Amino acid sequence: MTVLIYPKCSTCQKALGWLDAKGAPYETRHIKDERPTAAELKEWHAKSGLPLKRFFNTSGLLYKELGLKEKLPGMSEEEQLELLASDGMLVKRPLLVSENGVVPGFKSAEWEKLL
């Protein structure tokens, strides 16, 4: 299991604490330093069964600066994946990637299903 995180993110810290309390083994990956590729994002999106919009950090500064709320509906899936891959700060975090599925953001009930 891999968790893509931004170390200063309080939600990421909370999620890692939750995994630690469960005794779940995981590896972390710094989402800004080792940002996900478009190919990885495409695979994870398919595996998640979720709308691609869930992979965007809609509360992030960069999302707002780029006006993505208005732009995303007019973009193709490929364009959205390339945009997500261009900057790790656009990706919703933490991002849990496991053999059982992929979940962007931390909701303990959703994460519980993958453990």
PyMOL commands that set and color helices and strands:
alter all, ss='L'
color gray80, all
select helices_A, chain A and resi 10-22+38-48+52-55+61-65+68-74+77-86+88-90+108-114
alter helices_A, ss='H'
color red, helices_A
select strands_A, chain A and resi 2-5+27-30+95-98+101-104
alter strands_A, ss='S'
color yellow, strands_A
deselect
rebuild
show_as cartoon
